[in-house]
Amino acid sequence: MSDVMNPRPKFAVSAATTYHSSFEEDVASYTRAGVAGIGLWEYKLGDGNDAERSARLRDAGLAVTYCWPLTPGIFPGNGLFATPKDPAQRLDMLCDSIQRFALYRPEAVCILAGAPLAGAESRPMVVTAFRRASQVAEELGVRLALEVISPGPAGSMVATIRQALDVIEEVGANNIGILLDTWHSADEPVQEITSHLDRIVGIQVCDRADPSRSRFDRALPGTGILPLEEIIRAVHAAGYDSWYELEIFSDDGTFGQAVENSMWRQPPFEVVSAGRAAFEAVYARATTAR
């Protein structure tokens, strides 16, 4: 099959996939594995020189895709980003993170609505916070990406594409798109995904083992029960041309949910290489003319 009929996808890896690796180790292993993009997580950046790191990524040929702040929203959500607790402090940190990530020229900086911890008052609080964050991002020429998150133990304010669109509309900003994660959105009707494809800025991919032992027990694409091939076939046919980003949470006990054969315990290069090969196999099956 020629590249014209079956073009190579834009493939990136979220740095959470190699959770314990440093920024420097990620650059080395991702480049060696032939990955085209990296989704940065701020906890790996520490106090390093962001301008120098941005230049290093460009020199390595790694585009920066979907970046995760230390606190992507004013509520903690489901397990990650647990501290600090104060919504005002979290919002200040988010705005600082947007400014920091702007130096990396990302595809988008990620935000989360979180769980409705404040009851009926939570939605207006989130809308107000996103309005401020979007203003900061607009001044810097940065796009934001609101991720759809399936309900977990703490719930989820934005669990569907429609809910995400409603929040974005209420914020009234034109620089906020949607980040779709196949783990969280596999139950969305494919038509719902394709009908709003112009609002989706990125698609994160992984798979779900059967049985899945926790939200931090994710598998390589094509090795589980998620309808990845169906989703990719549909968005490809609808003209999707942005990034697919591998994001694997495979807890080794860091979050108290250790899973057997955790990928976070395996050599990063091997995980990234296997992830790329697995995704490209699914993509090829989904986009090959029948």
N, C-alpha and C positions, 0 to 999 in steps of 0.2 A: 504494500500500500504506500503510495507516495506521500511526501510531507504535505503536498497541497490538499490531498483528500483527508489526511490524518495528521494535522500539524502538531508539533511538539507543544505541550501546554506550558504555561508559565507556572513553575513549581518552586515553592519556598518551603522552609521548615521553621516552625515556631521554636524559639529557644527553650520553651518549656519541655519540648520533646527530649532534650538532653539537659535535664533539670539541674544536675550538679556540675556541669561543665562551666568553665569561665568563658567570658566573651572571647578571649584570645583562642581558647580551645575550640569554640564553636566556629570561629572564622576558619581555622585550619581544617577542621573535619568537614564542614559544609562545602568548602571550596574543593577539597580532595574528592568529595562524593559527587561533584558536578552539579550541585544545587545552585539555582540562579538567584534565590532571595532568602532573606532571613527576617523572621519576626522577632524583634528585640523585646526583652523583658527588662525593666529598669533595675530590678534587684541585682542583675548581673553587671551593671555599669558602675556601681559604687561611686567613688569620687574621681573617676578617671577623666581624662581630657576628651570631651565629646567631639571637638573639632578634629582632633587627631584620629579618633576612632572612626568618625564618619569618612575621613579621607582614606583610612585603611580599608574600609568596606568597599569604597569605590575602586581602589586599586586592585582589590581581590575580585572585582566583578560581581559583588553581591548587592543586589537591590534591597532596600529596607521596605518591608511589607507592613505588617500589622503590629503596632507597638503597644506594650502593656505597661501602664504606669504602676507605681507602687500602690496607689489607691485610685482605681478607675471610676469610682462613684462614691456617693456620700453614705451608702449603706454597705456593710460588709459582704452580704451575699452568702453564697454556699461554700464556705470553707476557706477559699483563698481570700487574700486581701483583708484579713481579719482586723488589722489595727491600722491607725488608731480608731477609736469608736466615735469620736465627736464629728458630726457631719460637716461643720464649718471648717474644721482643721483638714478634713479629708478633701474638701473642695479646694482649699488653698493649695494643697499638695498636688491635686490633679492639674490645676492651672499651671503650677510650676513645672510639672512633668510635660505638659503640652509644649511649653516654651523650650524645654530641654530637647525633646524629640524633634523639634522643628529643624535642628541642626543636621539631622540625619536624612531629611527629605523623605519621610515615610509615605507609603501609600495611604495610611491612616493611623491615627492614634485611637485606641480602643476605649470605649466607655461602657459602663454597666449601670442599669437602673437598680439592680440589687433586689433584695427582698423587702416586702412592705412592713418593715419593722416598726414604723411609726403609725401603723394603722391607717385611718382615713386621711391623715395629713401627709402621708408619704409621697403621693403623686405630685402635688403642687411643689413640694420640696425638691423633688427630682427635676421637675420641669424648670424651676428657677435656677437650679444648679447647672443644668445642661445649657441654659440660655447664657449664663456667664461663661461657661467653658467654650461654647461655640463662638462667642465674641472674641475671646482670647485667641482661639484657633484661627479665626478669620483674619485677625490682625497679622498673624504669622504665615498666612497662606497654607494652613494645615487643614486637612479633612479629618473628621471624626467618624468612628464606626461604632454604632450601637449593636452589641451582640445580643442575639436572641438566646435565652437560656431556659432550658426546660425546668419545671419545678422540681426542687429537691427538698431536703428537710426544712429549709427556711423559706420555701416558696420562691416565687419569681414574679416580678412585676411585668416583665416583658418576656413572655413565653412563646409568642407567635409572631410571625411577620406582621400581621395586622396590628397587634399591640405595639410593636415597635414603630410602625408608621403613624399610629395615633399619637404616641408620645412625641415623635419628631415634629408632627404637624402642630401640636400644642406648643412646642418650644418655638416654632416659627423660624427655624434656621435652615438655610439651604446648603450648609456644609456638613450635614450629618447624614451618613448612609447607614446601611445595615451590614453587619458581619454575620454570615450564616455558618453554622457549625453543624456538620452532618450528624454528630452525636446528639445534638439538642433538637435538630429540626427534621429528623428522618420521618417523622409522622406527619409533617406538613404535606398537603396534597401537592404533587409536582406542578400542577397548574397554578397553584398559589405562588410557588417559587418563580416560575417563568413569567407570570403576569406582572411581577414586580422586579424583574431582573435589572431594570435600569436604576433601582434603588440599592441593589446589592453590590457592595464594593469589594467583597472577597468571600471565598468559600473555604472554610477549614475542613480538613478531611481526616478521618480515622475510621475505625470499625468497632463493632461491639461483639465480644465473645458471647457464646451461649452455653452456660449462663454467665452473665456479667456480675462480678462480685462487688463492684462499687462504681461510683462515678469516676474514680481514679484508676480504673482497670480497663484501659482502652487497647485496641488491637490495630495491627497494620491493615491498611485498606485491602479489601478483598478476602480477608481471612475470617470475617464474622458474618453477622446477619443483617447489617444495614443495607438498604437498597442503593448503594453508592453508584452502581452502574446505571441504574434507572435515572437517578438525579443528574449524573454527569451527561448522559445521553440527551436528556431534556434541555439542560441549560446550554449545552454545546449547540444543539439544533436551533435554540432561540438566540444564539449569537453572543453568548458569554465570552469575554476576552480578557478578563482580569485574572488574578492569581488564585491558584489552589495552594493552600498551605497545610502541610502536615502538622497536626498537633496531637501528641500522644501524652496523656497522663497515665503513668504506670507506677503507682506509689510503691516505694520501697520501705515505707514506714514513716516517711517525713510528715505525712498528714494523719498518721495513726491507722492507715488502712492498707497495710502491706499486702501485696498480691504476689502469688507464686511466679517465679521467673520474671520479676519486674524488669522492664526495659531500662529503667533508670539505673540499674546496676550493671548494664551491659556496656561494652565499649561504644562511645558515641558514634564513631565513624561507621561501625557496623549497623547501628540502629538507623542512622540517616541513609546509608546506602540501601539497606533493606526496605526502608520506607519509600524511597524514591522508586525502586524497582517495583514494589507492590502497587504504588499508585499508578505508575505508567502502564502496568499491565491492565489494571481496571480501566484506565482512560482509553487504551487502545481497543479494548473490547467494546466500550461504550460508543466510540466514535468511528469505528470501522463500518463502512457502508455494507448494508445487507442486501 
